[in-house]
Amino acid sequence: TISDIETRTQELINTIITLFPNVNSNLKGSREIANRHISLTSGSLSAFGYLNEDNSLNVFAGSEIRYSTAPNSSRLKELRDDLIEQEIIEYTNGRYVFAQDCTFGSPSGATDFILGGSNNGWNYWQDDKGQIINDSLRNI
């Protein structure tokens, strides 16, 4: 029956989320607001994402990370190694990129991971109008 299929589908989604806790599923029922799509550029590096209402940040597949910079903490290095092992980050065309969407607890956590150091992500990510999100989206 349709009810059985829906139940099995939700169980499968929950299993996948358990196996890959850093990956965000769009099937969680969240609705996206257009102005919360954000981007980060640093030199030739680009990353794109979505700022959730709880201020967690979904970094989209295809976003790049600066891997030439050694992370400034063992926690960041460990997370990078884990995400490469889980194939969430992959080496493609001479760059490290997200192979899947990945959720971070905050813009700063995502920025630290992407740039390899301690950064205030609210001052790096920009909205679709080019304003830093600290000015346009913080505390909305």
Secondary structure, 3 states (H helix, E strand, C coil): CHHHHHHHHHHHHHHHHHHCCCCCCHHHCCCCCHHHEEEEEECCEEEEEEECCCCCEEECCCCEECCCCCCCCHHHHHHHHHHHHCCCEEEECCEEEECCCEEECCHHHHHHHHHCCCCCHHHCCECCCCCEHHHHCCCC
